[in-house]
C-alpha cells in the first residue's frame, strides 16, 4: 500500500474542527516529545518518547510498518480550515496486519490539549472505515481494540465506534499489571464510523 496516497478525513463537529489522518512524517518528531510529557498519555501507551532521538526512532518505526505492510500508523491533525494544517491531536494505528489472518488490532492516543472534543472516536471511525475497505474483500473481517480495564475513556470510544466488549483479559505482569478488555468490530456490522 502506498503510504503517501493515503489521507483520511473525519468531519468537523460544532465544537471541534475536522480531522486529517495521514502517515507520520519526520517533521512530526519535534512535536512528539512535548506530547509525551503528558502523564496520562504515558500511563496508557507502551512506547516512551523521552527526547528528540526517541521521537525520531518512534516516527521511523511507524514508517517501517507502512513499508512492511503490517502496521499502518496515522498522525491525527486538527484542520484549521480549507487547506490549512493544524496541530497534532493524536495517533491512530491499524497493527498486526498479516495476509490471510482475517483480523488486526487498532490502537490510538489523543494529545492532552485535544481531549474532550471527540478526536479519538472520529479518528478511530475513519480508520475503521478505511481498514474494512482498503484491503481485498474478505482479507480483513475483524478488528480488535485492547485496553486496560481501568481505562474507561477507551471503553467509551470503543462503544461510540461500535466495537463490542467481548473478552476480559487476565492481568499479565509486568507489562500488563491489570486486567484488560477486548472490544471487537466485525466488517459486516454496518457503517463503522462513530455513532452520532
Backbone as a chain_set.jsonl record, in Angstrom:
{"seq": "XXXXXXXXXXXXXXXXXXXXXXXXXXXXXXXXXXXXXXXXXXXXXXXXXXXXXXXXXXXXXXXXXXXXXXXXXXXXXXXXXXXXXXXXXXXXXXXXXXXXXXXXXXXXXXXXXXXXXXXXXXXXXXXXXXXXXXXXXXXXXXXXXXXXXXXXXXXXXXXXXXXXXXXXXXXXXXXXXXXXXXXXXXXXXXXXXXXX", "coords": {"N": [[0.852, -1.174, 0.0], [0.62, 2.187, -0.858], [1.889, 4.647, 1.047], [2.011, 7.454, 0.833], [-0.194, 8.161, -0.594], [-2.356, 7.845, 1.02], [-4.798, 9.4, 2.797], [-6.915, 10.265, 5.247], [-10.089, 11.487, 6.381], [-12.048, 13.094, 8.894], [-15.135, 14.426, 9.657], [-15.847, 17.827, 10.691], [-17.138, 18.961, 13.844], [-19.664, 20.741, 15.668], [-18.33, 21.72, 17.866], [-15.684, 21.197, 17.386], [-12.845, 21.092, 15.179], [-12.45, 19.711, 11.809], [-10.793, 16.566, 11.168], [-7.68, 15.403, 9.93], [-6.135, 12.528, 8.843], [-3.038, 11.181, 8.38], [-0.075, 9.485, 7.148], [2.698, 9.291, 9.432], [5.312, 11.739, 9.512], [8.808, 12.664, 9.2], [9.119, 15.316, 10.155], [7.21, 15.482, 12.126], [8.278, 14.521, 14.449], [9.374, 16.459, 16.142], [7.225, 17.598, 17.58], [6.342, 15.446, 19.075], [7.812, 14.89, 21.45], [7.003, 16.842, 23.289], [4.249, 16.213, 23.489], [4.396, 13.69, 24.664], [5.112, 14.267, 27.232], [2.966, 14.283, 28.81], [1.446, 12.868, 31.535], [-0.856, 11.222, 31.59], [-1.016, 10.246, 28.96], [1.366, 8.771, 28.845], [0.784, 6.848, 30.733], [-1.099, 5.164, 29.511], [0.036, 4.232, 27.169], [2.394, 2.039, 25.536], [4.797, 2.724, 24.428], [7.599, 4.808, 25.009], [8.502, 8.106, 24.66], [11.076, 10.025, 25.181], [12.9, 11.963, 24.444], [14.353, 13.952, 21.744], [15.739, 12.176, 20.029], [14.478, 9.757, 20.633], [11.917, 10.343, 19.7], [12.371, 10.599, 16.952], [13.132, 7.956, 16.381], [10.702, 6.669, 17.024], [8.928, 7.722, 15.083], [10.207, 6.736, 12.798], [9.813, 3.991, 13.238], [7.042, 3.864, 12.859], [6.911, 4.483, 10.144], [8.319, 2.327, 9.067], [6.514, 0.271, 9.498], [4.525, 0.815, 7.59], [6.035, 0.318, 5.296], [6.584, -2.409, 5.605], [4.05, -3.402, 5.552], [2.514, -4.228, 7.694], [1.681, -2.597, 9.688], [-0.132, 0.266, 10.027], [0.15, 3.416, 10.626], [-1.172, 6.521, 11.647], [-0.826, 10.02, 11.846], [-2.865, 12.214, 13.625], [-4.394, 15.08, 12.755], [-5.654, 18.246, 13.608], [-7.691, 20.116, 11.598], [-7.406, 23.422, 10.298], [-9.157, 24.8, 8.756], [-10.049, 25.456, 5.274], [-7.668, 23.835, 3.426], [-5.757, 24.424, 5.34], [-3.299, 23.384, 7.64], [-3.451, 22.051, 10.859], [-2.771, 21.55, 14.344], [-1.025, 18.738, 15.825], [-3.026, 16.219, 17.015], [-3.302, 13.63, 17.822], [-2.923, 10.033, 17.511], [-3.479, 7.187, 15.524], [-3.786, 3.741, 14.797], [-3.557, 0.863, 12.722], [-2.691, -2.312, 13.337], [-0.628, -5.305, 13.47], [-1.279, -6.569, 11.102], [-1.688, -9.17, 8.908], [-1.268, -11.165, 6.025], [-4.025, -13.137, 5.123], [-4.808, -13.541, 7.757], [-7.177, -12.389, 8.65], [-7.908, -10.808, 10.809], [-7.044, -7.857, 12.694], [-5.468, -5.414, 14.815], [-6.501, -2.402, 16.43], [-5.402, 0.792, 17.59], [-4.899, 3.767, 19.56], [-4.12, 7.145, 20.564], [-4.725, 10.232, 22.258], [-3.766, 13.613, 22.191], [-3.143, 15.664, 25.062], [-4.152, 18.324, 24.932], [-6.195, 18.042, 23.118], [-8.182, 16.442, 24.068], [-11.551, 15.471, 24.913], [-12.945, 16.5, 22.798], [-13.919, 14.765, 20.969], [-11.984, 13.616, 19.353], [-10.689, 11.042, 19.436], [-12.855, 9.062, 18.949], [-13.71, 9.952, 16.398], [-11.378, 9.763, 14.839], [-10.789, 7.018, 15.135], [-13.105, 5.957, 13.978], [-12.787, 6.803, 11.294], [-10.429, 5.414, 10.644], [-11.318, 2.765, 10.987], [-13.349, 2.539, 9.015], [-11.703, 2.868, 6.752], [-9.928, 0.67, 7.048], [-11.597, -1.545, 6.659], [-12.237, -1.253, 4.012], [-9.948, -0.874, 2.502], [-8.489, -3.153, 2.074], [-8.378, -6.226, 0.186], [-11.537, -7.787, -0.526], [-12.827, -9.686, 2.089], [-10.311, -10.158, 3.162], [-9.69, -8.747, 5.492], [-11.6, -8.954, 8.193], [-12.217, -8.548, 10.83], [-11.698, -6.431, 13.564], [-9.809, -5.675, 16.432], [-9.796, -4.051, 19.568], [-7.836, -3.352, 22.214], [-7.526, -2.66, 25.67], [-6.501, -1.439, 28.912], [-8.355, -2.413, 31.784], [-9.144, -0.371, 33.551], [-9.18, 1.88, 32.0], [-11.411, 3.814, 31.327], [-12.15, 5.755, 29.488], [-11.285, 4.727, 27.038], [-13.042, 2.589, 26.819], [-15.434, 3.981, 26.385], [-14.869, 5.207, 23.908], [-14.615, 2.917, 22.298], [-17.255, 1.902, 22.446], [-18.681, 4.027, 21.23], [-17.774, 3.742, 18.648], [-18.814, 1.383, 17.878], [-17.55, -0.996, 18.662], [-17.789, -3.972, 20.132], [-17.68, -5.087, 23.498], [-16.046, -7.994, 24.227], [-14.368, -9.745, 25.619], [-12.711, -10.365, 28.719], [-9.512, -9.855, 29.637], [-7.018, -11.526, 31.547], [-4.81, -10.142, 34.042], [-1.353, -9.647, 33.237], [1.379, -9.383, 34.479], [4.829, -8.261, 34.114], [4.247, -6.372, 32.151], [1.5, -5.967, 31.686], [-0.114, -5.101, 34.187], [-2.725, -4.987, 35.14], [-6.05, -6.296, 34.561], [-7.551, -6.589, 31.266], [-9.59, -5.28, 28.558], [-11.125, -6.632, 25.641], [-12.376, -5.384, 22.759], [-14.457, -5.798, 19.931], [-14.909, -5.35, 16.441], [-16.776, -6.225, 13.73], [-16.516, -6.72, 10.204], [-18.909, -6.874, 8.665], [-20.826, -5.527, 10.092], [-22.215, -3.227, 9.457], [-22.17, 0.381, 8.962], [-19.118, 1.803, 10.02], [-18.164, 4.049, 11.332], [-18.083, 6.503, 14.071], [-20.84, 6.52, 16.367], [-23.602, 8.702, 16.066]], "CA": [[0.0, 0.0, 0.0], [1.426, 3.4, -0.983], [1.506, 5.481, 2.179], [1.853, 8.867, 0.514], [-1.503, 8.373, -1.206], [-3.423, 7.631, 2.0], [-5.175, 10.555, 3.614], [-8.275, 10.046, 5.719], [-10.672, 12.68, 6.986], [-13.213, 12.975, 9.764], [-15.848, 15.697, 9.579], [-15.876, 18.742, 11.829], [-18.334, 18.997, 14.684], [-19.917, 22.13, 16.071], [-17.375, 22.111, 18.902], [-14.323, 20.735, 17.074], [-12.525, 21.131, 13.749], [-12.278, 18.456, 11.075], [-9.525, 15.87, 11.384], [-6.976, 14.799, 8.805], [-5.264, 11.429, 9.257], [-2.035, 10.923, 7.353], [1.102, 8.8, 7.697], [3.652, 10.111, 10.181], [6.424, 12.308, 8.747], [9.936, 13.018, 10.069], [8.913, 16.621, 10.787], [6.307, 15.325, 13.274], [9.034, 14.106, 15.638], [9.6, 17.596, 17.036], [6.078, 17.78, 18.46], [6.065, 14.256, 19.888], [8.433, 14.954, 22.776], [6.117, 17.634, 24.144], [3.015, 15.462, 23.73], [4.69, 12.559, 25.553], [5.33, 14.726, 28.611], [1.669, 14.128, 29.461], [1.421, 11.65, 32.356], [-1.967, 10.351, 31.193], [-0.62, 9.563, 27.723], [2.398, 7.787, 29.186], [0.171, 5.764, 31.505], [-1.879, 4.247, 28.679], [0.765, 3.757, 25.989], [3.548, 1.197, 25.847], [6.016, 3.362, 23.925], [8.027, 6.002, 25.725], [9.278, 9.055, 23.871], [11.634, 10.889, 26.215], [13.754, 13.01, 23.898], [14.269, 14.106, 20.285], [16.199, 10.945, 19.377], [13.41, 8.779, 20.804], [10.817, 10.724, 18.813], [12.784, 10.24, 15.586], [13.019, 6.488, 16.3], [9.288, 6.312, 17.04], [8.377, 8.027, 13.753], [10.779, 5.748, 11.863], [9.107, 2.718, 13.456], [5.733, 3.963, 12.208], [7.148, 4.422, 8.697], [8.703, 0.945, 8.729], [5.287, -0.522, 9.463], [3.925, 1.006, 6.262], [6.882, -0.37, 4.315], [6.431, -3.853, 5.801], [2.658, -3.762, 5.307], [1.901, -4.87, 8.862], [1.31, -1.566, 10.663], [-0.494, 1.49, 9.31], [0.016, 4.431, 11.665], [-1.561, 7.834, 11.149], [-0.872, 11.203, 12.689], [-4.189, 12.83, 13.593], [-4.18, 16.522, 12.728], [-6.867, 19.06, 13.599], [-7.693, 21.044, 10.473], [-7.652, 24.818, 10.65], [-9.943, 25.416, 7.694], [-9.734, 24.979, 3.926], [-6.258, 23.737, 3.065], [-4.855, 24.755, 6.432], [-2.914, 22.297, 8.537], [-3.49, 22.441, 12.254], [-1.844, 20.893, 15.238], [-1.065, 17.306, 16.08], [-4.041, 15.952, 18.035], [-3.281, 12.248, 18.265], [-2.341, 8.931, 16.749], [-4.356, 6.032, 15.375], [-2.986, 2.731, 14.101], [-4.017, -0.489, 12.401], [-1.455, -3.074, 13.513], [-0.687, -6.77, 13.429], [-1.928, -6.945, 9.846], [-0.97, -10.287, 8.286], [-2.052, -11.766, 4.942], [-4.783, -14.338, 5.449], [-5.163, -13.639, 9.178], [-8.577, -12.013, 8.808], [-8.12, -9.827, 11.868], [-5.942, -6.964, 13.043], [-5.734, -4.661, 16.038], [-6.452, -0.952, 16.32], [-4.986, 1.496, 18.788], [-4.909, 5.217, 19.386], [-3.988, 8.015, 21.72], [-5.116, 11.615, 21.993], [-2.955, 14.611, 22.883], [-3.856, 16.257, 26.199], [-4.874, 19.541, 24.541], [-7.287, 17.713, 22.193], [-9.148, 15.548, 24.708], [-12.873, 16.013, 25.182], [-13.522, 17.081, 21.574], [-14.309, 13.703, 20.047], [-10.895, 13.265, 18.435], [-10.46, 9.589, 19.387], [-13.865, 8.317, 18.196], [-13.744, 10.338, 14.98], [-10.196, 9.184, 14.184], [-10.968, 5.567, 15.084], [-14.142, 5.693, 12.985], [-12.193, 6.946, 9.958], [-9.503, 4.296, 10.456], [-12.107, 1.542, 10.852], [-13.928, 2.559, 7.664], [-10.608, 2.647, 5.801], [-9.395, -0.692, 7.189], [-12.526, -2.517, 6.086], [-12.384, -1.054, 2.567], [-8.649, -0.756, 1.831], [-7.917, -4.469, 1.815], [-9.262, -7.03, -0.672], [-12.734, -8.332, 0.112], [-12.635, -10.885, 2.889], [-8.978, -10.278, 3.76], [-9.727, -8.204, 6.848], [-13.013, -9.023, 8.57], [-12.393, -8.348, 12.271], [-10.749, -5.535, 14.218], [-9.83, -5.767, 17.889], [-9.301, -2.913, 20.322], [-7.487, -3.822, 23.556], [-7.111, -1.617, 26.603], [-6.505, -1.799, 30.323], [-9.731, -2.387, 32.279], [-9.471, 0.892, 34.214], [-9.172, 2.975, 31.029], [-12.831, 3.969, 30.997], [-12.287, 6.576, 28.278], [-11.17, 3.829, 25.883], [-14.31, 1.848, 26.719], [-16.422, 4.874, 25.763], [-14.516, 5.338, 22.492], [-14.973, 1.647, 21.653], [-18.716, 1.85, 22.33], [-19.104, 5.011, 20.224], [-17.381, 3.248, 17.318], [-19.483, 0.089, 17.702], [-16.686, -2.131, 18.998], [-18.45, -4.651, 21.25], [-16.84, -5.711, 24.521], [-16.229, -9.441, 24.078], [-13.497, -10.575, 26.451], [-11.928, -9.793, 29.808], [-8.188, -10.484, 29.668], [-6.41, -11.509, 32.878], [-3.569, -9.379, 34.187], [-0.148, -10.376, 32.837], [2.52, -8.565, 34.9], [4.856, -6.849, 34.487], [3.802, -5.486, 31.071], [0.07, -5.694, 31.822], [-0.364, -5.4, 35.596], [-4.162, -5.085, 35.404], [-6.85, -6.978, 33.54], [-7.825, -5.776, 30.088], [-10.79, -5.527, 27.758], [-11.032, -6.789, 24.191], [-13.569, -4.952, 22.035], [-14.364, -6.319, 18.564], [-15.766, -4.79, 15.384], [-16.815, -7.115, 12.567], [-16.665, -6.0, 8.942], [-20.275, -6.863, 8.146], [-21.737, -4.973, 11.096], [-22.748, -1.936, 9.019], [-21.265, 1.528, 8.949], [-18.176, 1.628, 11.117], [-17.793, 5.301, 11.978], [-18.656, 6.681, 15.398], [-22.277, 6.773, 16.469], [-23.898, 10.139, 16.074]], "C": [[0.897, 1.236, 0.0], [1.003, 4.405, 0.085], [1.277, 6.935, 1.813], [0.488, 9.168, -0.079], [-2.638, 8.266, -0.196], [-3.601, 8.876, 2.856], [-6.639, 10.343, 3.971], [-8.785, 11.329, 6.359], [-11.85, 12.305, 7.867], [-13.841, 14.359, 9.837], [-15.736, 16.512, 10.864], [-17.172, 18.543, 12.602], [-18.528, 20.439, 15.114], [-18.881, 22.626, 17.077], [-15.928, 21.739, 18.585], [-14.076, 20.76, 15.569], [-12.447, 19.738, 13.131], [-10.917, 17.859, 11.4], [-8.988, 15.365, 10.059], [-6.067, 13.73, 9.389], [-4.324, 11.148, 8.109], [-0.861, 10.188, 7.971], [2.034, 9.792, 8.41], [4.804, 10.529, 9.285], [7.573, 12.635, 9.702], [9.742, 14.349, 10.799], [7.994, 16.544, 12.009], [7.051, 15.005, 14.564], [9.204, 15.249, 16.634], [8.446, 17.782, 18.02], [5.802, 16.615, 19.388], [6.619, 14.344, 21.303], [7.528, 15.716, 23.736], [4.836, 16.867, 24.471], [3.237, 14.328, 24.725], [5.08, 12.992, 26.963], [4.058, 14.592, 29.447], [1.627, 12.797, 30.218], [0.303, 10.693, 31.953], [-1.627, 9.58, 29.922], [0.387, 8.46, 28.033], [1.81, 6.597, 29.957], [-0.464, 4.72, 30.593], [-1.134, 3.721, 27.468], [1.984, 2.945, 26.407], [4.857, 1.813, 25.377], [6.33, 4.592, 24.764], [8.877, 6.856, 24.792], [9.774, 10.095, 24.863], [12.442, 12.061, 25.684], [13.639, 13.021, 22.375], [14.692, 12.834, 19.556], [15.134, 9.851, 19.484], [12.224, 9.069, 19.898], [11.138, 10.363, 17.367], [12.676, 8.732, 15.399], [11.555, 6.053, 16.21], [8.652, 6.558, 15.665], [8.919, 7.043, 12.724], [10.093, 4.391, 12.009], [7.737, 2.729, 12.782], [5.884, 3.846, 10.688], [7.538, 3.014, 8.256], [7.487, 0.026, 8.661], [4.571, -0.407, 8.129], [4.71, 0.219, 5.218], [6.716, -1.886, 4.402], [5.002, -4.326, 5.512], [1.978, -4.444, 6.477], [1.431, -3.884, 9.93], [1.075, -0.264, 9.898], [-0.831, 2.565, 10.337], [-0.243, 5.799, 11.039], [-1.391, 8.892, 12.231], [-2.272, 11.784, 12.533], [-3.986, 14.33, 13.771], [-5.528, 17.229, 12.762], [-6.733, 20.101, 12.5], [-7.992, 22.456, 10.966], [-8.438, 25.54, 9.563], [-9.489, 24.907, 6.347], [-8.233, 25.012, 3.64], [-5.286, 23.992, 4.189], [-4.568, 23.568, 7.321], [-2.923, 22.825, 9.964], [-2.493, 21.649, 13.066], [-2.066, 19.404, 15.377], [-1.998, 17.039, 17.258], [-4.016, 14.517, 18.53], [-2.664, 11.303, 17.268], [-3.383, 7.83, 16.682], [-3.625, 5.027, 14.494], [-3.787, 1.452, 13.873], [-2.76, -1.336, 12.434], [-1.729, -4.573, 13.527], [-1.489, -7.254, 12.227], [-1.079, -8.034, 9.202], [-1.847, -10.892, 7.196], [-2.741, -13.049, 5.401], [-5.237, -14.451, 6.887], [-6.628, -13.295, 9.432], [-8.843, -10.984, 9.876], [-6.857, -9.006, 12.078], [-6.37, -6.209, 14.298], [-5.679, -3.171, 15.738], [-6.003, -0.375, 17.655], [-4.974, 2.985, 18.509], [-4.478, 5.884, 20.675], [-4.358, 9.428, 21.288], [-4.233, 12.537, 22.815], [-3.793, 15.28, 23.972], [-4.702, 17.456, 25.775], [-6.092, 19.259, 23.657], [-8.352, 16.821, 22.825], [-10.476, 16.256, 24.962], [-13.552, 16.631, 23.974], [-13.876, 16.013, 20.547], [-13.238, 13.296, 19.065], [-10.757, 11.749, 18.317], [-11.567, 8.85, 18.639], [-13.925, 8.697, 16.723], [-12.561, 9.74, 14.228], [-10.331, 7.669, 14.069], [-12.039, 5.187, 14.067], [-13.598, 5.778, 11.569], [-11.241, 5.792, 9.664], [-10.264, 2.99, 10.222], [-12.73, 1.451, 9.463], [-12.86, 2.225, 6.624], [-10.129, 1.197, 5.845], [-10.295, -1.716, 6.516], [-12.734, -2.341, 4.584], [-11.056, -1.069, 1.818], [-8.028, -2.092, 1.451], [-8.884, -5.279, 0.959], [-10.405, -7.653, 0.126], [-12.429, -9.635, 0.843], [-11.277, -11.003, 3.554], [-8.95, -9.787, 5.201], [-11.196, -8.11, 7.267], [-13.276, -8.7, 10.037], [-11.295, -7.422, 12.784], [-10.925, -5.652, 15.725], [-9.207, -4.521, 18.492], [-9.066, -3.413, 21.744], [-7.096, -2.638, 24.421], [-7.184, -2.146, 28.029], [-7.902, -1.55, 30.893], [-10.099, -1.056, 32.941], [-9.402, 2.095, 33.284], [-10.604, 3.164, 30.513], [-13.049, 4.827, 29.759], [-12.182, 5.705, 27.03], [-12.415, 2.968, 25.717], [-15.365, 2.709, 26.023], [-16.142, 5.051, 24.273], [-14.923, 4.075, 21.74], [-16.483, 1.559, 21.43], [-19.222, 2.807, 21.26], [-18.823, 4.522, 18.809], [-17.897, 1.841, 17.046], [-18.541, -1.111, 17.809], [-17.288, -2.764, 20.249], [-17.425, -5.242, 22.215], [-17.099, -7.214, 24.484], [-15.467, -10.271, 25.098], [-12.857, -9.75, 27.557], [-10.615, -10.565, 29.854], [-7.642, -10.461, 31.089], [-5.159, -10.629, 32.885], [-2.392, -10.267, 33.798], [1.074, -9.524, 33.172], [3.834, -9.092, 34.323], [4.313, -5.92, 33.395], [2.341, -5.073, 31.203], [-0.359, -6.033, 33.25], [-1.842, -5.532, 35.965], [-4.849, -5.851, 34.284], [-7.116, -6.026, 32.374], [-9.139, -6.149, 29.435], [-10.394, -5.761, 26.313], [-12.388, -6.386, 23.626], [-13.382, -5.385, 20.589], [-15.36, -5.61, 17.656], [-15.667, -5.719, 14.19], [-17.099, -6.305, 11.31], [-18.113, -5.876, 8.502], [-21.289, -6.261, 9.116], [-22.264, -3.591, 10.714], [-21.709, -0.847, 9.066], [-20.409, 1.502, 10.201], [-17.807, 2.905, 11.845], [-18.441, 5.435, 13.347], [-20.156, 6.922, 15.332], [-22.507, 8.269, 16.555], [-24.568, 10.544, 17.364]], "O": [[1.84, 1.312, 0.787], [-0.101, 4.947, 0.036], [0.432, 7.593, 2.419], [0.054, 10.32, -0.068], [-3.782, 8.57, -0.533], [-2.683, 9.332, 3.538], [-7.495, 10.254, 3.091], [-8.0, 12.156, 6.823], [-12.553, 11.327, 7.614], [-13.145, 15.351, 10.055], [-15.558, 15.975, 11.957], [-18.16, 18.027, 12.08], [-17.635, 21.267, 14.934], [-18.59, 23.82, 17.131], [-15.041, 21.941, 19.414], [-14.979, 20.484, 14.779], [-12.387, 18.729, 13.833], [-10.007, 18.557, 11.849], [-9.746, 14.952, 9.18], [-5.312, 13.995, 10.324], [-4.764, 10.904, 6.985], [-0.66, 10.252, 9.184], [2.136, 10.961, 8.035], [5.224, 9.776, 8.406], [7.339, 12.861, 10.889], [10.162, 14.487, 11.948], [8.002, 17.451, 12.842], [6.513, 15.196, 15.655], [9.178, 15.024, 17.844], [8.682, 18.096, 19.187], [5.1, 16.774, 20.388], [5.963, 13.918, 22.253], [7.313, 15.282, 24.868], [4.389, 16.876, 25.618], [2.362, 14.037, 25.541], [5.354, 12.139, 27.808], [4.091, 14.773, 30.664], [1.756, 11.731, 29.616], [0.496, 9.477, 31.973], [-1.919, 8.388, 29.823], [0.263, 7.343, 27.532], [2.296, 5.473, 29.837], [-0.38, 3.523, 30.868], [-1.642, 2.826, 26.792], [2.533, 3.138, 27.492], [5.921, 1.455, 25.882], [5.43, 5.323, 25.176], [9.85, 6.379, 24.21], [9.01, 10.939, 25.331], [12.649, 13.045, 26.393], [12.923, 12.208, 21.79], [14.067, 12.453, 18.567], [14.915, 9.103, 18.532], [11.594, 8.146, 19.384], [10.272, 9.877, 16.64], [12.182, 8.273, 14.369], [11.209, 5.176, 15.418], [7.928, 5.707, 15.148], [8.172, 6.566, 11.87], [9.824, 3.719, 11.013], [7.318, 1.727, 12.202], [5.08, 3.188, 10.028], [7.13, 2.562, 7.186], [7.449, -0.897, 7.848], [4.07, -1.396, 7.596], [4.132, -0.457, 4.367], [6.708, -2.569, 3.378], [4.775, -5.509, 5.259], [0.988, -5.154, 6.298], [0.858, -4.279, 10.945], [1.966, 0.24, 9.214], [-1.948, 2.621, 10.852], [0.377, 6.178, 10.046], [-1.765, 8.683, 13.385], [-2.802, 11.839, 11.423], [-3.477, 14.789, 14.794], [-6.444, 16.856, 12.029], [-5.776, 20.875, 12.477], [-8.736, 22.651, 11.928], [-8.382, 26.766, 9.469], [-8.636, 24.022, 6.273], [-7.614, 26.075, 3.616], [-4.085, 23.795, 4.008], [-5.476, 22.834, 7.71], [-2.448, 23.929, 10.228], [-1.5, 21.142, 12.543], [-3.142, 18.881, 15.087], [-1.796, 17.559, 18.355], [-4.636, 14.205, 19.547], [-1.985, 11.703, 16.323], [-4.086, 7.568, 17.658], [-2.927, 5.41, 13.555], [-4.58, 1.028, 14.714], [-1.847, -1.11, 11.64], [-2.869, -5.032, 13.586], [-2.265, -8.206, 12.313], [0.116, -7.841, 8.977], [-3.039, -11.111, 7.413], [-2.115, -13.929, 5.993], [-5.985, -15.37, 7.219], [-7.249, -13.856, 10.336], [-9.894, -10.343, 9.866], [-5.758, -9.406, 11.693], [-7.496, -6.356, 14.774], [-4.902, -2.73, 14.891], [-6.2, -0.98, 18.709], [-5.032, 3.411, 17.355], [-4.472, 5.267, 21.74], [-4.308, 9.768, 20.106], [-3.978, 12.281, 23.991], [-5.004, 15.442, 23.822], [-5.845, 17.59, 26.211], [-6.931, 20.139, 23.466], [-9.334, 16.481, 22.166], [-10.523, 17.464, 25.193], [-14.621, 17.226, 24.103], [-14.107, 16.327, 19.379], [-13.544, 12.687, 18.04], [-10.714, 11.223, 17.205], [-11.25, 8.06, 17.75], [-14.17, 7.835, 15.879], [-12.719, 9.262, 13.105], [-10.023, 7.097, 13.024], [-11.889, 4.189, 13.362], [-13.905, 4.93, 10.731], [-11.244, 5.251, 8.558], [-9.892, 2.201, 9.354], [-12.65, 0.411, 8.809], [-13.082, 1.407, 5.732], [-9.947, 0.568, 4.803], [-9.81, -2.649, 5.875], [-13.347, -3.197, 3.946], [-11.047, -1.26, 0.602], [-7.14, -2.15, 0.6], [-10.091, -5.041, 1.004], [-10.252, -7.998, 1.298], [-11.847, -10.561, 0.277], [-11.093, -11.856, 4.422], [-8.253, -10.361, 6.038], [-11.941, -7.278, 6.75], [-14.432, -8.591, 10.447], [-10.116, -7.605, 12.478], [-12.046, -5.719, 16.23], [-8.212, -4.002, 17.986], [-10.005, -3.853, 22.406], [-6.416, -1.72, 23.962], [-7.834, -3.153, 28.311], [-8.557, -0.577, 30.519], [-11.261, -0.654, 32.895], [-9.552, 3.228, 33.741], [-10.951, 2.73, 29.415], [-14.037, 4.641, 29.049], [-12.914, 5.921, 26.065], [-12.803, 2.652, 24.593], [-16.103, 2.219, 25.168], [-17.069, 5.046, 23.463], [-15.511, 4.157, 20.662], [-16.933, 1.183, 20.348], [-20.093, 2.448, 20.468], [-19.555, 4.854, 17.877], [-17.465, 1.187, 16.097], [-18.722, -2.116, 17.122], [-17.291, -2.147, 21.314], [-16.425, -5.824, 21.794], [-18.229, -7.66, 24.683], [-15.877, -11.388, 25.412], [-12.506, -8.587, 27.358], [-10.603, -11.775, 30.081], [-7.794, -9.451, 31.778], [-4.536, -10.41, 31.846], [-2.424, -11.481, 33.999], [1.733, -9.001, 32.274], [3.934, -10.291, 34.064], [3.952, -4.781, 33.694], [1.986, -3.944, 30.865], [-0.898, -7.111, 33.502], [-2.173, -6.124, 36.993], [-4.294, -6.027, 33.199], [-6.927, -4.815, 32.489], [-9.722, -7.195, 29.72], [-9.441, -5.161, 25.817], [-13.415, -6.97, 23.968], [-12.265, -5.345, 20.072], [-16.489, -5.314, 18.046], [-14.569, -5.97, 13.693], [-17.837, -5.32, 11.35], [-18.497, -4.821, 7.997], [-22.492, -6.473, 8.963], [-22.721, -2.854, 11.588], [-20.514, -1.113, 9.195], [-20.893, 1.221, 11.297], [-17.18, 2.836, 12.902], [-19.247, 4.594, 13.745], [-20.668, 7.465, 14.353], [-21.668, 9.005, 17.073], [-24.891, 11.717, 17.55]]}, "num_chains": 1, "name": "protein.A"}
